[in-house]
Amino acid sequence: MSDVVLRLKQVSKTYKKGLAGEVDVLRGVDLTLSQGETVALVAPSGAGKSTLLHVAGLLDAPDAGQVEIDGQILTGKSDRKRTVARRRDVGFVYQFHHLLPEFSALENIVLPQLANGVSQNQATSRAQDLLARVGVDHRADHRPAALSGGEQQRVAFCRALANAPKLLLADEPTGNLDPATSDQVFTALMDLVKGTGLSAVIATHNMELAAKMDRVLRLQDGVLVAV
């Protein structure tokens, strides 16, 4: 079996922008991501990083090209098949944590697992293990409002990994944090990724953080180029 977790072939995406006509955000993007590999995605704001992550994570469909995850070509598949693949194989992290405010940190990680058919005991055990890996297990019973920004984002990382995906896609995951906290939280994320053997594409403006990953790619004029 191939060790390629994500493959994008000639992926293109165009948006209509009012009177301005069409904007080609992605122009034949090619990307191959191997098991356990981490890739930093850098580009100016508005260059299409979020669009690329959404297409790669099956949240949006390309206008042309092919998206393959874990050996399965998912371009053109039904919404149901794409949803199943996304829920099973992909974890997302955003700049803002988007945790459910009425639930504790632990419950925020348990709930996605229950929705995926995991038993309560198994879900709780995995949630506790993930929280321990990022150093916030002592905050498991606290709701998001009682957590610091860095703690909230660490819990969001754990939630993204709750269902043991093969691929993590993160869009400026530390962009809402101060520099010192950002570095600590990013280190926790990388430890979590490496410790679980995940493949990851992480969009960031921070070149120091990007340099800690296996490869750095720049989205430039709608295509990916190595940095």
C-alpha positions in Angstrom: 0.0 0.0 0.0 1.3 3.5 -0.9 2.5 5.7 2.0 1.1 8.8 0.2 -1.6 10.3 2.4 -2.6 13.3 0.3 -2.1 13.8 -3.4 -3.4 16.8 -5.4 -3.1 16.7 -9.1 -3.5 19.9 -11.2 -6.1 21.3 -8.8 -7.7 24.5 -10.0 -10.3 26.8 -8.3 -11.8 30.0 -9.7 -14.1 32.4 -7.9 -16.5 34.9 -9.5 -15.9 38.3 -7.9 -18.7 40.6 -8.9 -17.9 43.2 -11.6 -14.2 42.2 -11.3 -15.0 39.0 -13.2 -13.3 35.7 -12.3 -10.3 35.3 -10.0 -8.1 32.2 -10.5 -7.1 31.3 -6.9 -5.5 27.9 -7.7 -4.0 27.2 -11.1 -3.0 23.6 -11.4 -1.7 22.9 -7.9 0.3 19.6 -7.5 1.2 18.3 -4.0 2.2 14.9 -2.7 2.3 14.4 1.1 3.8 11.2 2.6 2.9 9.5 5.8 4.4 11.3 8.8 5.5 14.3 6.7 4.9 17.9 7.8 4.6 20.7 5.2 4.4 24.4 5.9 2.2 26.4 3.6 3.2 30.1 3.4 1.7 32.9 1.3 0.4 36.5 1.8 -3.2 37.0 3.0 -5.7 36.4 0.2 -3.3 34.3 -1.8 -5.5 31.2 -1.5 -4.1 29.2 1.4 -7.5 28.6 3.0 -9.0 27.7 -0.3 -6.2 25.1 -0.9 -6.7 23.6 2.6 -10.5 23.5 2.1 -10.1 21.7 -1.2 -7.5 19.3 0.2 -9.8 18.6 3.2 -12.9 18.0 1.0 -14.7 21.0 2.4 -14.8 22.5 -1.1 -14.6 20.9 -4.6 -12.0 21.9 -7.2 -13.1 23.2 -10.5 -10.5 20.9 -12.1 -8.0 18.4 -11.0 -8.0 15.5 -8.6 -7.9 15.1 -4.8 -6.7 11.8 -3.4 -6.6 10.9 0.3 -5.0 7.6 1.5 -5.1 6.1 -1.9 -8.8 7.0 -2.6 -9.7 9.4 -5.3 -12.5 11.6 -3.9 -13.0 14.1 -6.7 -16.5 13.9 -8.1 -17.7 11.5 -5.4 -21.1 12.0 -3.7 -21.4 14.4 -0.7 -22.0 11.4 1.5 -18.8 9.7 0.5 -16.8 12.9 0.8 -18.3 13.5 4.3 -17.4 10.0 5.4 -13.9 10.3 4.2 -13.5 13.7 5.7 -14.8 12.5 9.1 -12.6 9.4 9.1 -9.3 10.7 7.6 -9.0 14.5 8.0 -8.6 16.7 11.1 -8.9 20.5 10.9 -7.5 23.3 13.1 -8.3 26.9 12.6 -6.9 30.2 13.9 -9.8 30.4 16.3 -10.5 27.3 18.4 -14.3 27.0 17.8 -14.8 24.9 20.9 -18.3 24.3 22.0 -18.7 26.7 25.0 -21.2 24.7 27.0 -19.0 21.6 27.2 -15.7 21.0 29.1 -12.4 20.5 27.4 -12.7 16.8 27.8 -16.2 16.7 26.4 -15.2 18.7 23.3 -12.8 15.9 22.5 -15.2 13.1 23.4 -18.2 14.3 21.4 -16.7 13.8 17.9 -15.7 10.3 18.8 -19.2 9.4 20.0 -20.6 10.8 16.7 -18.2 8.4 15.0 -19.5 5.3 16.9 -16.8 5.1 19.6 -17.9 3.9 23.0 -18.0 6.4 25.9 -15.2 4.7 27.8 -12.9 4.6 24.7 -13.7 8.2 23.8 -12.9 9.4 27.3 -9.7 7.5 27.5 -8.4 8.8 24.2 -9.5 12.4 25.1 -7.6 12.1 28.4 -4.5 10.8 26.6 -4.5 13.6 24.0 -4.9 16.3 26.7 -2.0 14.8 28.6 0.2 14.9 25.4 -0.3 18.7 25.1 0.0 19.3 28.8 -3.5 20.4 29.7 -5.0 17.3 31.2 -5.3 19.2 34.5 -7.8 21.5 32.8 -10.0 18.7 31.4 -13.1 19.7 33.4 -12.9 23.4 32.5 -15.1 25.0 29.9 -13.4 27.0 27.1 -14.2 30.4 28.7 -12.1 29.3 31.8 -9.1 28.4 29.6 -6.3 30.7 28.3 -6.0 31.3 24.6 -3.1 28.8 24.4 -5.0 26.2 26.4 -8.0 26.6 24.2 -6.0 26.0 21.0 -4.3 23.0 22.5 -7.7 21.5 23.2 -8.7 22.3 19.6 -5.6 20.4 18.5 -6.8 17.4 20.5 -10.3 17.6 19.1 -8.9 17.6 15.6 -7.1 14.4 16.4 -9.9 12.8 18.3 -10.9 10.4 15.6 -7.3 9.5 14.7 -7.2 11.0 11.2 -4.4 10.3 8.8 -4.2 14.0 7.7 -4.1 17.2 9.7 -4.9 20.5 8.0 -4.2 23.7 10.0 -5.0 27.2 9.0 -2.8 29.7 10.9 -3.3 27.6 14.1 -1.3 30.0 16.3 -2.1 33.3 14.5 -4.4 34.5 17.2 -1.8 34.1 20.0 1.0 36.3 21.3 4.5 35.4 20.1 5.6 33.6 23.2 2.4 31.6 23.6 2.4 30.9 19.8 5.8 29.3 20.0 4.9 27.1 23.0 1.6 26.0 21.4 3.2 25.3 18.0 5.7 23.1 19.7 2.9 21.2 21.4 1.2 20.8 18.1 4.3 19.5 16.4 5.0 17.1 19.3 1.4 15.8 18.9 1.8 15.4 15.2 5.1 13.6 15.4 3.9 11.5 18.3 0.9 10.2 16.4 2.6 9.7 13.0 0.3 12.2 11.4 0.8 13.9 8.0 0.2 17.6 8.2 -0.2 20.7 6.1 0.1 23.8 8.2 -0.5 27.3 6.9 1.5 30.0 8.7 2.9 33.5 8.3 5.7 32.7 10.7 8.8 31.6 8.9 10.5 30.5 12.1 7.7 28.1 12.8 7.6 27.0 9.1 11.3 26.1 9.3 10.5 23.5 12.0 8.6 21.4 9.4 9.9 18.9 6.8 9.2 21.1 3.8 8.1 24.7 3.2 6.0 25.5 0.2 4.8 28.9 -1.0 1.5 29.4 -2.8 2.5 31.9 -5.5 0.3 33.0 -8.4 -1.9 30.0 -7.8 0.7 27.3 -7.8 3.0 25.7 -5.1 6.7 26.4 -5.2 9.4 25.1 -2.9 11.0 27.6 -0.5 
